[in-house]
């Protein structure tokens, strides 16, 4: 779709599982499980989606999915696929966008399923920016909380 000078797309990047009770809060399980059946660990299937906006010489990515820097325990806990590269990179490549072309990354907040793909595994297994030329935007309050968690 178009939004002003931008071509905007929603892309699916990752699949994972989270506790259904935590996701639906005080909604009784008998109601939410009709549409979102839980597995033996009470987890429901979920996906991450990003927004890709292209125009005016910019390639903007909103959120980055779960990424791929997970321990075996976390892969098991969240039912992650543990791909070789972040799902956001795979999704962008399908649209013809390379990580080096991204000019801006907007992180709506810093939960793992929204910001996990902002880094990828680099040389020696250390995290490096997934989008090396991009300016990463995040709200000041989110950044402060991430740097000084309570």
C-alpha positions as CSV (number, residue, x, y, z in Angstrom):
1,X,0.0,0.0,0.0
2,X,1.0,3.6,-0.4
3,X,1.3,6.1,2.5
4,X,2.2,9.5,1.1
5,X,5.6,9.0,-0.7
6,X,6.2,5.6,0.9
7,X,5.4,2.1,-0.3
8,X,4.5,0.2,2.9
9,X,4.4,-3.6,3.4
10,X,3.9,-5.8,6.4
11,X,6.2,-8.8,6.4
12,X,6.1,-12.0,8.6
13,X,9.5,-12.7,10.1
14,X,9.4,-15.3,12.9
15,X,7.2,-17.9,14.6
16,X,7.4,-18.5,18.3
17,X,5.3,-19.6,21.3
18,X,4.3,-17.8,24.5
19,X,2.2,-18.8,27.5
20,X,-1.4,-18.4,26.6
21,X,-2.5,-17.4,30.1
22,X,0.1,-14.5,30.1
23,X,-1.0,-13.4,26.7
24,X,-4.8,-13.3,27.4
25,X,-4.6,-12.2,31.0
26,X,-7.8,-12.7,32.9
27,X,-9.8,-14.0,29.9
28,X,-10.7,-17.6,30.8
29,X,-8.7,-20.3,28.9
30,X,-11.9,-22.0,27.9
31,X,-12.7,-18.9,25.7
32,X,-9.3,-18.1,24.2
33,X,-8.3,-21.7,23.6
34,X,-11.1,-22.2,21.0
35,X,-9.2,-20.0,18.6
36,X,-5.7,-20.4,19.9
37,X,-5.1,-24.0,21.1
38,X,-2.3,-24.3,23.6
39,X,0.4,-27.0,23.5
40,X,1.4,-29.2,26.4
41,X,3.3,-26.3,28.0
42,X,0.3,-24.0,27.7
43,X,2.0,-22.0,24.9
44,X,0.1,-20.6,21.9
45,X,1.6,-20.1,18.5
46,X,2.5,-16.5,17.5
47,X,4.3,-14.7,14.7
48,X,6.1,-11.5,14.4
49,X,5.5,-9.0,11.7
50,X,7.5,-6.0,10.7
51,X,6.7,-2.9,8.6
52,X,8.8,-2.1,5.6
53,X,8.5,1.5,4.2
54,X,10.4,2.5,1.1
55,X,10.5,6.0,-0.4
56,X,12.3,9.3,-0.7
57,X,15.6,7.5,-0.7
58,X,14.9,5.7,2.6
59,X,14.3,2.1,3.6
60,X,12.7,2.0,7.0
61,X,12.1,-1.1,9.0
62,X,9.7,-0.9,12.0
63,X,10.6,-3.6,14.5
64,X,12.9,-6.6,13.8
65,X,11.3,-9.7,15.2
66,X,12.9,-12.3,17.5
67,X,16.3,-12.5,15.8
68,X,18.5,-15.6,16.2
69,X,20.8,-15.1,19.1
70,X,19.2,-17.6,21.4
71,X,20.5,-20.3,23.8
72,X,19.3,-23.9,23.5
73,X,17.1,-23.3,26.6
74,X,15.5,-20.2,25.1
75,X,14.9,-21.9,21.7
76,X,13.1,-24.7,23.6
77,X,11.2,-22.3,26.0
78,X,9.9,-20.1,23.2
79,X,9.6,-22.8,20.5
80,X,11.9,-20.8,18.2
81,X,13.2,-22.1,14.9
82,X,16.8,-20.9,15.6
83,X,17.6,-20.0,11.9
84,X,21.1,-19.2,10.6
85,X,20.2,-15.5,10.2
86,X,17.5,-13.3,11.8
87,X,14.1,-13.8,10.2
88,X,13.9,-10.1,9.5
89,X,16.8,-10.5,7.0
90,X,15.2,-13.4,5.3
91,X,11.9,-11.5,5.0
92,X,13.6,-8.4,3.6
93,X,15.6,-10.4,1.1
94,X,12.3,-11.9,-0.3
95,X,11.4,-8.3,-1.2
96,X,14.7,-7.5,-2.7
97,X,16.1,-5.5,0.3
98,X,19.6,-6.2,1.7
99,X,20.4,-5.3,5.3
100,X,23.0,-2.7,4.0
101,X,20.2,-0.9,2.2
102,X,18.2,-0.2,5.4
103,X,18.5,3.5,6.4
104,X,16.4,3.5,9.5
105,X,15.1,1.0,12.1
106,X,12.3,2.1,14.4
107,X,11.9,-0.1,17.5
108,X,8.4,0.4,19.0
109,X,9.6,-1.1,22.2
110,X,12.4,-3.4,23.4
111,X,10.6,-6.7,24.0
112,X,12.5,-9.7,22.5
113,X,9.8,-10.3,19.8
114,X,10.1,-6.7,18.5
115,X,13.8,-5.9,18.9
116,X,15.6,-9.3,18.9
117,X,16.6,-9.0,15.3
118,X,18.4,-5.6,15.6
119,X,21.6,-7.6,16.0
120,X,22.9,-10.8,14.3
121,X,25.8,-13.2,14.9
122,X,29.0,-11.7,13.6
123,X,32.6,-12.9,13.5
124,X,33.5,-15.1,16.4
125,X,29.8,-15.4,17.3
126,X,29.6,-11.9,18.8
127,X,26.6,-9.7,18.2
128,X,26.9,-7.1,15.5
129,X,24.3,-4.7,14.0
130,X,22.0,-6.4,11.6
131,X,21.6,-3.2,9.6
132,X,25.1,-1.6,9.6
133,X,24.1,1.6,7.9
134,X,20.8,2.3,9.7
135,X,20.1,4.8,12.4
136,X,18.2,3.0,15.1
137,X,15.3,4.9,16.7
138,X,13.9,4.0,20.1
139,X,12.0,6.0,22.7
140,X,14.2,7.5,25.4
141,X,12.1,5.9,28.2
142,X,12.5,2.4,26.7
143,X,16.3,2.9,26.3
144,X,16.6,4.1,29.9
145,X,14.7,1.1,31.2
146,X,16.8,-1.3,29.1
147,X,20.0,0.3,30.4
148,X,18.8,0.3,34.1
149,X,16.2,-2.5,34.5
150,X,14.2,-2.6,37.7
